[in-house]
Amino acid sequence: MSDHFQEARGQLLDEQYRIGAGAKARHLLEKIAKQHLFCTLFFDDYERSFSSVLLLPLVEDYLLFDLPLDLPTSIKVGTAVTVLVRVDGVISGFRTQIQKRESDTLLLDFPEGLYQMQRRQLYRVPPAIADPDQVSILRRGAASQLGRLQDISVGGLRILLRPAPRDFPIEVGEELPELRFQLRDSPEIQTAAQVRFSDLHSQRGEALVFGVEFLQLAPTMKEIIAQYVQTRDREILKSLGIGLPGSGGGVPKSSLGGKLRRWWRGA
């Protein structure tokens, strides 16, 4: 499962990304089914994810999915599920629950709303060699420190600290009153943040890599970051000699109904 889906799982179901449940949402679901796009299913209380495909026809009160081969029997009717899928480079998804479980299919309640998050809002990119990468970190009860920007998305940063702080270790959940950093040709960005992970390294002396989520980031600052992420993403793809990935899914276009299920199951 991609890091982008992991990040989207916690951000996507926000009202700002909601596209409703009307004709536009139904058109999106039909597109997902007709193009045989792979969907990622997250069931509540299960950390791992499962892959499946949405099957036609669409009806009024449920969605029909192929039953994941390794879905535990302990996942019962009524279990809540988050469904994520990439459509034309845009992460889309919804929340629902299991209505019925059959031998080879899974019926989910028709969702009340669908959500879409633009590609640039999730991608994490490293700075270019010539770009500024210093991050000033203000902490409560500890000395300020300078770290190095490892990568950035609209949602947060990954930072390298060398040496790692010893007297006051940076721990998951810690709120940082202020981060200050600058991106290419941008004004200084200031924001509060919260530590989401912390990983101690010992190569060439102790170092700490930790990730933060922005808190109450100003809309103007968010747009600056989004533009930078989009620019860097294009630069990286160009340097690799590739274009944006398609949303194909890899299933033969002639595969429908039972043929699709047989292909998916390897029969």
C-alpha positions in Angstrom: 0.0 0.0 0.0 1.4 3.4 -0.9 2.3 6.1 1.6 -0.2 8.4 -0.1 -3.1 6.1 0.7 -1.9 5.9 4.3 -1.8 9.6 4.5 -5.2 10.0 2.7 -6.9 7.6 5.1 -6.6 10.2 7.8 -7.3 13.3 5.7 -9.7 12.5 2.9 -13.0 12.4 4.8 -13.1 16.1 5.5 -16.0 18.2 4.3 -13.7 20.4 2.2 -13.1 17.3 -0.1 -16.7 16.1 -0.3 -18.3 15.9 -3.7 -21.7 14.7 -2.5 -23.8 11.7 -3.4 -25.6 12.9 -6.5 -25.0 12.4 -10.2 -21.3 13.4 -10.0 -20.7 10.7 -7.3 -22.6 8.0 -9.3 -20.6 8.9 -12.4 -17.4 8.5 -10.5 -18.4 5.1 -9.1 -19.4 3.9 -12.6 -16.0 5.0 -13.9 -14.2 3.1 -11.1 -16.2 -0.1 -12.0 -16.0 0.2 -15.8 -12.2 0.8 -15.7 -11.7 -2.0 -13.2 -9.6 0.2 -10.9 -8.1 -1.5 -7.9 -9.7 -0.3 -4.6 -8.0 -0.4 -1.2 -10.4 -1.4 1.7 -9.6 -0.5 5.3 -11.9 -2.2 7.8 -12.2 -0.7 11.3 -10.0 -2.3 13.9 -7.8 -3.9 11.2 -4.5 -2.2 10.5 -3.7 -4.0 7.2 -5.6 -3.2 4.1 -7.3 -5.4 1.4 -7.6 -5.0 -2.4 -10.7 -5.5 -4.4 -12.6 -4.3 -7.5 -16.1 -2.7 -7.7 -18.4 -4.7 -9.9 -21.3 -3.7 -12.2 -24.2 -3.0 -12.2 -24.6 -0.2 -9.7 -27.9 -0.3 -7.8 -29.6 2.1 -5.5 -28.9 0.7 -2.0 -25.5 -1.2 -2.2 -22.2 -1.5 -3.9 -21.0 -4.9 -5.1 -17.3 -5.7 -4.5 -15.3 -8.8 -5.3 -14.6 -10.6 -2.0 -10.8 -10.2 -1.1 -9.3 -13.7 -1.1 -7.7 -13.4 2.4 -10.5 -11.4 4.1 -10.7 -12.8 7.7 -14.0 -14.4 8.6 -13.9 -12.3 11.8 -14.9 -9.3 9.7 -18.7 -9.4 9.9 -21.8 -7.7 8.6 -22.0 -4.2 10.0 -18.2 -3.6 10.1 -17.3 -0.1 9.0 -15.0 0.3 6.0 -13.1 3.1 4.3 -12.6 2.6 0.5 -9.8 4.4 -1.3 -9.0 4.4 -5.1 -6.9 6.5 -7.4 -8.9 7.9 -10.4 -7.0 9.8 -13.0 -4.3 10.6 -10.5 -6.8 11.8 -7.8 -7.3 9.9 -4.6 -11.0 9.3 -4.1 -12.9 7.4 -1.4 -15.8 7.0 0.9 -17.0 5.5 4.3 -19.6 2.8 4.5 -20.2 -0.6 6.1 -20.7 -4.2 5.2 -24.3 -5.0 4.3 -23.9 -8.7 3.3 -21.0 -11.1 2.8 -21.4 -13.9 0.2 -19.1 -16.6 -1.0 -17.4 -14.5 -3.6 -18.8 -11.0 -3.2 -19.1 -8.3 -0.6 -22.1 -6.0 -0.5 -21.4 -2.5 1.0 -24.1 0.1 1.8 -24.3 2.8 -0.8 -22.2 5.6 0.6 -23.8 8.9 1.7 -21.0 10.9 0.1 -17.8 10.6 -1.9 -14.6 12.6 -1.4 -11.7 13.5 -3.7 -8.3 14.9 -2.8 -6.1 16.4 -5.5 -2.9 14.7 -6.3 -0.7 17.7 -5.2 -2.3 17.7 -1.7 -0.8 14.4 -0.8 2.5 13.9 -2.6 5.7 14.2 -0.5 8.8 15.5 -2.2 12.4 16.1 -1.2 13.9 19.6 -1.8 16.2 20.1 -4.7 19.9 20.3 -4.0 19.9 24.1 -4.4 16.7 24.7 -2.4 16.8 25.9 1.2 16.4 23.0 3.6 16.8 24.5 7.2 14.0 24.1 9.6 14.0 26.1 12.9 12.2 24.1 15.6 10.8 25.8 18.7 9.9 23.5 21.6 8.3 24.0 25.0 10.8 23.5 27.8 13.7 22.7 25.5 16.2 24.7 23.5 15.4 25.6 19.9 17.1 23.5 17.3 17.9 23.6 13.5 17.0 20.6 11.5 17.2 19.6 7.8 14.1 19.2 5.7 13.9 15.7 4.3 10.6 15.9 2.4 7.4 17.9 2.5 3.7 17.6 1.6 0.8 20.0 2.2 0.1 18.1 5.4 3.5 18.1 7.0 7.3 17.7 7.0 9.9 15.0 7.6 12.9 16.5 9.5 16.5 15.2 10.2 18.2 16.3 13.4 21.8 15.6 14.0 22.8 15.0 16.8 19.5 13.8 18.2 18.4 15.6 21.4 19.2 13.5 24.5 18.0 15.5 27.5 14.6 16.2 26.0 13.8 13.5 23.4 11.3 14.3 20.7 8.3 12.0 21.2 5.2 11.2 19.2 2.3 13.5 20.1 4.5 16.4 21.2 3.2 19.8 20.0 5.8 22.2 18.6 4.7 25.8 19.0 6.5 27.0 15.9 8.4 25.7 12.9 10.0 28.2 10.6 11.4 27.3 7.1 11.6 28.7 3.6 10.9 27.0 0.3 12.3 28.1 -3.1 11.7 31.8 -3.7 9.0 31.9 -1.0 8.5 34.0 2.1 9.3 32.4 5.5 6.6 30.0 6.5 5.7 29.8 10.2 3.3 27.2 11.7 2.7 25.1 14.7 3.0 21.3 14.3 2.6 18.0 16.1 5.0 15.1 16.0 3.5 12.0 14.2 6.5 9.6 14.2 10.0 9.6 15.6 12.8 7.2 14.4 16.3 7.2 16.0 19.3 6.4 13.7 22.9 5.7 14.7 24.7 5.8 11.4 27.7 8.2 11.7 26.6 9.3 15.1 23.1 9.6 16.6 20.6 11.2 14.4 16.8 11.5 14.6 14.3 11.5 11.7 10.8 12.6 12.7 7.6 13.6 10.9 5.3 16.4 11.8 1.7 17.4 10.8 1.0 21.1 10.4 -1.5 22.6 12.8 -3.6 25.6 11.8 -1.5 26.3 8.7 -2.6 29.6 7.1 -4.4 29.1 3.7 -1.8 31.4 1.9 1.0 29.2 3.4 -0.8 26.0 2.3 -1.0 27.3 -1.2 2.7 28.1 -1.3 3.5 24.6 -0.2 1.1 23.0 -2.6 2.7 24.9 -5.5 6.2 23.9 -4.4 5.2 20.2 -4.1 3.6 20.2 -7.5 6.6 21.9 -9.1 9.1 19.5 -7.4 7.0 16.5 -8.3 7.1 17.5 -12.0 10.8 18.1 -11.8 11.4 14.6 -10.3 9.3 12.9 -12.9 11.0 14.8 -15.7 14.5 13.9 -14.3 13.4 10.2 -14.4 12.2 10.5 -17.9 8.7 9.5 -17.2 5.2 11.1 -17.3 2.4 10.9 -14.8 1.2 7.3 -14.2 -2.1 6.3 -15.8 -5.0 5.0 -13.8 -5.4 1.9 -15.9 -5.5 -0.9 -13.3 -4.1 -3.6 -15.5 -7.3 -5.6 -15.9 -8.1 -6.7 -19.5 -10.9 -4.6 -20.9 -12.8 -7.6 -22.1 -13.0 -8.9 -18.5 -16.5 -8.5 -17.2 -18.7 -10.2 -14.6 -17.5 -13.7 -13.9 -14.6 -13.4 -16.2 -13.3 -10.5 -14.1 -13.7 -12.4 -10.9 -11.8 -15.4 -12.4 -9.0 -13.2 -13.6 -8.8 -11.4 -10.2 -8.6 -14.7 -8.3 -6.0 -16.1 -10.6 -8.3 -18.9 -12.0 
